[in-house]
Amino acid sequence: MPRPSSASGRGSRGSAASLPRPEPGLRPARRGDPVSPGARESTAAKRARAAKIIRTLERAYPDARIALDFTTPLELLVATILAAQCTDERVNIVTKTLFQKYRSAQDYAAADPADFEQEVRSTGFYRAKTRSVIGMARALVERHGGQVPRTREELVALPGVGLKTANVILGNAFGGQAIAVDTHVFRVSQRLGLAKSDDPDEIHDQLCAVLSRPKWTQTTHLVTTHGRRTCRARSPACPHCAVRALCPWPGKTKPRS
């Protein structure tokens, strides 16, 4: 998904590995590009269309929820750091053992870096993730008594935590409303014409302007689920898309006749 606990405003970024990779066909608009229907919308019209999209996705994916396994804010924070450029399924396999060994911020802070690297190796970028997790844990111990803070400003000040990660924690561990721009939200929101940028933080701010705040966290789950199951990066199932009629993306695949 690592700032005050509201989900508006801009904060510092995390490591490069925490940012979504650009998807094929998604880039900033250039002079001479065709203008999609979504780009001509007024803000009011875009908000109305966004509301219809979310209502439709709620019916299509009633089971949408965060895919990472966790029982505490600390577990979710560690899992989200490990999930950068890795599947949630792989992270859940790794954390099933990891969470049994490391039960507190103090445990992570005292971890041997070489051992921890091997424990998280299969998630990729394991050296950087080891530095982030151990550094984050030491900061929790030194600044917050070993507890995960509840504000975005404090979260993004932790090593390895950027806007997305902070919003994942705020929305799923603490029950707040926050939009977490992962690779799926980054891609799908642009295809749907709800946002346009090569900067995930810009995407976040644009989505906050058009989506209903009381549903920000669940909207993240809905859009992520839609991206995984239907609006995939390289083989989108547009003919079976629940929101096809509301989507202005010119790259939509057509039903076979």
N, C-alpha and C positions, 0 to 999 in steps of 0.2 A: 507496500500500500505502500534516517527516518526520518516552539511556536505556541501561543495560548491555546486552550483546549477547543476553541472553535475551529472550523475547518476552512476559514478564509484567511487570506494574507499569504505572504511569501516567507519562506524560511531558508536556512542553509541547506545545501545538498549533501547527500552521502557520498560514498565512493562511487567511481564510475561503474563498477560491477552492479550497483543497485539500480541503475537506470535501465529502462526498457531499450532493447535494441531496435533500431528503425526497421519497420516491416517493409517487405517488397511493395512498391507502388505508393508508399507514403512519404511525402517530402513537402517542404514549404511551397506554397503557391508561387508561381513565376509569371512574369509578364507574358501575356499571350495564351496562358492556360485557359481552357474552357471553364466557365463558371458553373458550379453545380447548383441545383435548386436550393440546397441548404444555405449556400453563401448569400443568397438574395433575401433571405428571411429577415424580418424584423425580430428584435429580441423577444417580443411578446409572442410572435408566431412560433419561434423556435422553442420557447418554453412550453407552449401548448403541445407542439409535436413531441417534445421530450416527455411530457407527461403521458401522452398516448403510448409512446414506446415503452415506458416503464410499466404501465398498466398491462400492456400486452406481454411483456417479459415475465411479469408476476404470474400470469396465467400459464405461460409456457414452461416456466421453471419454478414450480412451487417448492422444490427441494434445494434451491440455491442457498449456499452457506459457505463460510470459509473452509477451505480444504485442508489447512494445516491442523494437525492434532496438538492440543495443548490443554492444560488445566490451570495454569497460572499466568499472570502477565509476563513474568520472566521467561517462562517456556515459550510463549508466543513471540517475545522479542528475539530470543535466540533462534527460533525456527524461521522467523522472517528474514533475519540476516543471512541464514544459511540458504534460504530460498532464492537468493539473487542468482539469476542465470541457471536455475535448477528447477526441476519439477517438484511440485508439492508432494507427489507420491514418493519420490526418492528421499526428500527431507524427512517425511514421516517414518521411513524405514530407519534412517540414521538416528533420529531423535528418540525412537522407542527405547534404544539402549542408552543413548546419551543422557536422557532425563532421569534414568535410574542411578547414574553415577554422579551427576552434577545436580544438586537439589537447591542450591542457593547461589546468590551472586558471589558470596565468599568462595564457594567451591570453584566456580569458573575463574575467579580472580587468581586463585592459587594453582590453576591447571598448568601442567607442563606443556609448553607450546609444541614441542616435538610430538608428544603423545596425542595432543588434541588435533594436530594436523592429520594424523593417521585416522583418527576417529571420524573426521568430517571430510576426508579426502574425496569420497565418492560424490560429494555435492559440487565439486569443481571450485576453482579459485580458492583452494583450501588454505593456502598461506595467508591470503588477505582476509579471509573469513575468520581464521584463527586470531589474527591481530585484532580484528574488529570485536569479536566476542569477548576475548580476554580484556581488551582495553575498555569495552563497554562495562564489563562486570567490575573492573577496578574503579571506574568512575562512579558506578552505583554505590559501591562500598564507601568511597571517599566523600561523595557529595550528598548521597541520599540514604545513608544508613542501610544500604543493600536492597532498597525498595525501588521498584520501577516508578518514575514520576508520572504524574497525570496531566501534565501540560505539554503542548507541542514545543514550546520554547525550551523546556528542559530536556525533552526527548531528543531533539535534533542537535543538542549540544553534546550528546554521547557519541563516542567513536563508532563509526560504521552505521549511524542512524541518520537517514535523510527523511524527506517529506513523506514519501510513500510508506516507509516503515513506521514512522510516527503515527500516521493515520490508520494503519492496520491496528496498531496497539490501542489507540483512542477509540476506534469504532468497535473492536471485537473483544478487548480485554476489559474496557472501562465503560462500555455502553454508550459512548458518544456518537455523534454523527460526523462522519469524515469520509471523503472520497480518496481512495488509494489507487493511484494510477500505475498499475502493473502493465505488462506487455499487451494483455488482452484489452484492458480499458483504453490504453494508448491507441491501439489499432481500431477497435470497434467504434469508439466515439468519433473518430475522424471519418470512418466510412459512413456513419450515420449522419454526418454533417453537424454534429453538436459541438465540435471543437476542431481547431486546425493549428498545429505547430509541430516543430521537431523537438521541442522542449517539454518534457513531462510535467514540469511545474506550471508551465503556461497552460497545458491541457487541463490540469487541475483547476486553475483559476477560472478558465472558461466554463468548465462543467459546473463549478459552484454557482456561476451566474445564471445558468439555465435549468438546473435540476432542483427539485423540491428538497429543501434542507432536512425535513423530518425523515427523508428516505435515503440520505446520502450513503450510509453504510450498506443498507440492503441493495441499493442501486449498484454499488461496487460488485457485490456478489452476483447480481443478475447479469450485469454486463460481462463479467469475467466468465460466468457459466456459458453465456451465449457465445463468447469468443472461443471457448474450448469445444463446444459441441456443434456449433453451426457456423459462425463467422470466423472460420479458421484462416490462418495466415496464407497458406498456399493452395488450399482446396476448399474455399467457402461453399457451403451447401445452400446457396441462395434460393434455389427452387423450393426448398423446404423451410425457409426462414419465416418465422412468425411475424417479423416486422418489415418484410420485404416492401410492402406498400408504403411504408413511412421512410424508406431509405433512399437517399438521392445518389448513392455511390455509383458512378458511371461504370465501374468495373464489375458490376453484378453479373453473375453467370445466369444464363437463361435456361428455362426448362427445356428439356429435349422434346422435340415434336414427335 
